Amino acid sequence: MTRPRIAIGGILTECNHFGGLPIDIHIYQQNDLLIGEELLDCQSSVLGGMLDRLRVLEADPAPILYATALAGGPILDSCYQQLRNELLSGLRKALPVDGVLMPIHGSALAEGEDDPEGDMIREVRHIVGPDVPIVATLDLHANITADMIRYADALLGWETYPHVDHFSTGQRAAQLIVETLQGHCKPTMAMGKVPVITSAIRGSTSGDDPFAELMRYTKNLEKQPNVLTTSLFLIHPYMDVEHMGSGGLVVTNNDINLASSLAKDIALRYWERRNNLEPELLTPSAAIARGCTIEGG
């Protein structure tokens, strides 16, 4: 086949309904606001991973937009509309493309829009049509919504917290979209959610924390035939939106029954551990007293 042409674009921001300054365009400009060819110079983060693997696979990136900002309050509507319009108009100009990679977060919030990621994926789908694969990467604190599942072909969550796998997750997403275009697989996904909100205190992916154990179990499912990728999502707790929840997402090779079964299994295991995911709470005086007993002070 000829070299596939893959559009890359997304807004990657974590937001908080309960505090933090509203995010405006100047905050993006102070962090990362890359448009068009500016994206191609990135050698780190999830974007850098996507570009790195596309080069190895001899696929051509069609760079659109990459906007990131430090965590804060909701994105101002004027800012979100500006970035959204840049993404969608840039994609229209880039057509035709063979696929779309979207580096996004999953817990963004905008004024009047509680699901910016679902909104972006839906509008991208409307532009490229039903046959062009869309693969998005997400923070493992993402709130997976119905629109994200419906309009994307595959969603891949980061696998570590604290996060150290942005780059490799971008690589995995690029690998999957190229293999899809080559006809090696047909991503089919399902998400199992339970009404559990877990604080970051018990959300580490290393050691013997219950979330770490769940993550290891979830990733081990990738060894099964026809399982392309799995993700475990620890919902960002500082949002106030409908249908929030944590759980597992499974992408299979054209096997919706397997995807649904495994996603449900992960979600039930999450639910069974809901009490273990609660941190121990101490009064300030008790916390200080315990701290004073730690060797070294």
C-alpha positions in Angstrom: 0.0 0.0 0.0 1.0 3.6 -0.4 2.3 5.5 2.7 -0.7 6.1 5.0 -1.4 9.8 5.9 -2.3 10.2 9.5 -3.8 13.4 10.9 -2.8 14.3 14.4 -4.7 16.7 16.6 -6.2 17.2 20.0 -6.5 19.3 23.2 -5.0 17.7 26.3 -6.1 19.4 29.5 -7.1 18.2 33.0 -9.8 20.4 34.6 -11.3 20.9 38.1 -14.9 21.9 38.8 -14.0 22.8 42.5 -11.1 25.1 42.1 -8.4 26.5 39.9 -8.4 29.5 37.6 -10.3 29.2 34.4 -8.1 28.3 31.5 -7.8 30.8 28.7 -5.8 30.8 25.4 -2.8 32.6 27.1 -2.3 29.6 29.4 -2.0 27.3 26.3 0.4 29.8 24.7 2.6 29.6 27.8 2.6 25.8 27.8 2.2 24.0 24.4 0.1 25.5 21.6 1.5 23.9 18.4 -0.3 24.4 15.1 0.5 22.7 11.8 4.1 22.0 11.0 5.1 23.1 14.5 3.9 19.7 15.8 6.6 17.9 13.8 9.4 19.2 16.0 8.1 17.5 19.2 10.3 14.7 20.5 8.7 14.0 23.8 5.3 13.4 25.4 2.5 11.4 23.8 2.8 13.5 20.6 6.5 12.7 20.3 5.7 9.0 20.7 3.1 9.1 17.9 5.5 10.9 15.6 8.4 8.5 16.4 6.4 5.4 15.6 4.9 6.9 12.5 8.4 7.5 11.2 9.4 3.9 11.9 6.3 2.6 10.2 6.8 4.8 7.2 3.5 6.7 7.7 3.2 10.4 7.0 1.8 12.7 9.7 -0.6 15.4 8.8 -0.1 17.8 11.8 -3.1 19.8 12.8 -3.1 21.0 16.5 -1.6 20.0 19.8 -2.7 22.2 22.8 -1.8 21.4 26.4 -2.2 23.4 29.6 -1.5 22.9 33.3 -4.4 21.6 35.3 -6.9 24.3 36.2 -10.6 25.2 36.2 -12.8 24.8 33.2 -11.6 26.0 29.8 -13.2 29.4 28.9 -15.8 28.9 26.2 -14.1 31.4 23.9 -10.8 29.5 24.3 -12.4 26.1 23.7 -14.2 27.3 20.6 -11.0 28.9 19.3 -9.0 25.7 19.7 -11.9 23.5 18.6 -12.3 25.5 15.4 -8.5 25.3 14.7 -8.6 21.6 15.1 -11.7 21.0 12.9 -10.8 23.5 10.2 -7.2 22.2 10.1 -8.5 18.7 9.6 -10.8 19.7 6.8 -7.9 21.4 5.0 -5.8 18.3 5.5 -8.3 15.9 3.8 -8.0 13.3 2.6 -6.4 11.4 5.4 -6.3 7.7 6.1 -6.6 7.9 9.9 -6.7 10.3 12.8 -4.6 10.2 16.0 -5.9 12.3 18.9 -3.7 13.0 21.9 -6.3 14.1 24.5 -6.8 13.8 28.2 -10.3 12.6 29.1 -11.1 14.9 32.0 -11.2 18.2 30.3 -14.1 20.6 31.1 -15.3 23.7 29.2 -17.9 26.3 30.0 -21.1 24.7 28.9 -19.5 21.5 27.8 -18.8 18.7 30.2 -17.4 16.3 27.6 -15.0 18.2 25.4 -13.2 15.0 24.3 -16.4 13.3 23.2 -17.4 16.5 21.4 -14.0 16.6 19.6 -14.1 13.0 18.6 -17.7 13.2 17.4 -16.9 16.2 15.2 -13.8 14.6 13.8 -15.9 11.6 12.9 -18.4 13.7 11.1 -15.6 15.2 9.0 -13.7 12.1 8.1 -16.6 9.7 7.7 -17.3 6.2 9.1 -14.4 4.4 7.4 -11.4 6.4 8.6 -10.0 5.0 11.9 -9.8 7.3 14.9 -7.5 6.3 17.7 -7.2 8.5 20.8 -4.9 8.4 23.8 -6.1 9.3 27.3 -4.8 9.9 30.8 -5.8 7.0 33.0 -7.8 9.6 35.0 -10.2 10.0 32.1 -13.9 9.8 32.4 -14.9 7.6 29.5 -18.2 8.8 27.9 -20.7 7.3 25.5 -19.6 9.6 22.7 -15.9 8.7 23.1 -16.8 5.0 22.7 -19.3 5.5 19.9 -17.2 7.7 17.6 -13.6 6.5 18.1 -12.3 3.2 16.9 -9.9 2.7 19.8 -9.0 4.5 23.1 -5.7 3.8 24.8 -5.1 4.9 28.4 -1.8 5.7 30.0 -0.6 2.7 32.0 1.3 4.4 34.9 0.6 6.7 37.8 2.7 8.7 38.5 2.7 9.1 34.7 5.9 8.0 33.0 4.5 6.4 29.8 3.2 9.3 27.7 5.8 8.6 24.9 5.2 4.9 24.8 1.4 5.3 24.8 1.8 7.6 21.8 3.8 4.9 20.1 1.2 2.2 20.9 -1.5 4.3 19.4 0.4 4.9 16.2 1.2 1.2 15.9 -2.5 0.3 16.3 -3.8 2.7 13.7 -1.2 1.7 11.1 -1.9 -2.0 11.7 -5.6 -1.2 11.3 -5.0 0.5 8.0 -2.9 -2.5 6.8 -5.8 -4.8 7.5 -4.1 -6.7 10.3 -6.9 -5.9 12.8 -10.3 -4.3 13.2 -10.5 -2.5 16.6 -13.7 -3.2 18.5 -14.1 -1.9 22.0 -16.3 -1.9 25.1 -16.1 0.0 28.4 -17.3 -1.3 31.8 -17.9 1.4 34.4 -18.8 1.4 38.1 -19.8 4.3 40.2 -16.5 4.5 42.1 -14.4 7.7 42.6 -10.9 6.9 43.8 -8.5 9.5 45.1 -4.9 9.6 43.8 -3.7 8.5 47.2 -4.6 4.9 46.5 -4.1 5.2 42.7 -0.5 4.2 42.2 0.3 1.6 39.6 3.3 0.3 41.4 3.6 -1.7 44.6 0.7 -3.6 46.3 -2.0 -0.9 46.2 -5.3 -2.3 45.0 -5.3 -0.1 41.9 -1.8 -1.4 41.0 -3.1 -5.0 41.3 -6.1 -4.2 39.1 -3.8 -2.5 36.5 -1.6 -5.6 36.4 -4.6 -7.8 36.0 -6.0 -5.6 33.2 -2.8 -5.5 31.2 -2.3 -9.2 31.6 -5.5 -9.7 29.6 -3.6 -8.5 26.5 -2.0 -11.9 26.4 -5.4 -13.4 25.3 -6.0 -14.1 21.6 -7.8 -11.3 19.8 -7.2 -8.7 22.6 -5.4 -5.7 21.1 -5.1 -3.5 24.1 -6.7 -2.9 27.6 -6.9 0.1 29.8 -7.9 0.7 33.4 -9.3 4.1 34.2 -9.2 5.8 37.6 -11.7 8.7 37.3 -10.4 12.2 37.9 -12.3 13.0 41.2 -12.5 16.7 40.9 -15.3 16.9 38.3 -19.0 17.1 38.8 -20.6 15.6 35.7 -23.2 12.9 35.0 -22.2 9.2 34.6 -18.8 9.5 36.2 -17.1 6.2 37.0 -14.1 4.1 36.9 -13.5 0.8 35.2 -11.9 -1.1 32.3 -11.8 -0.7 28.6 -10.9 -3.5 26.2 -10.2 -3.3 22.5 -10.4 -6.6 20.6 -9.8 -7.6 17.0 -13.4 -7.6 15.8 -14.9 -9.4 18.8 -17.4 -7.3 20.6 -18.6 -10.2 22.8 -15.1 -10.7 24.1 -14.5 -7.0 24.6 -17.8 -6.7 26.6 -17.1 -9.7 28.7 -13.6 -8.7 29.7 -14.6 -5.0 30.3 -17.4 -6.2 32.6 -15.0 -8.5 34.4 -12.6 -5.6 35.1 -15.4 -3.3 36.2 -16.7 -6.0 38.7 -13.2 -6.5 40.1 -13.0 -2.7 40.6 -16.3 -2.7 42.4 -15.3 -5.5 44.6 -12.2 -3.5 45.7 -14.0 -0.2 46.2 -13.5 -0.2 50.0 -9.8 -1.1 49.7 -9.4 1.9 47.4 -10.4 4.3 50.2 -7.4 6.0 51.9 -6.9 6.0 55.6 -7.9 9.4 56.9 -6.2 11.0 60.0 -6.8 14.1 61.9 -4.0 16.7 61.6 -2.7 16.0 65.1 -2.7 12.2 64.5 -0.9 12.7 61.2 1.8 14.8 62.8 2.2 12.3 65.6 2.6 9.5 63.1 5.0 11.5 61.0 7.2 12.1 64.1 7.7 8.4 64.5 9.2 8.0 61.0 12.9 7.3 61.2 14.8 10.4 60.2 12.1 12.8 61.3 
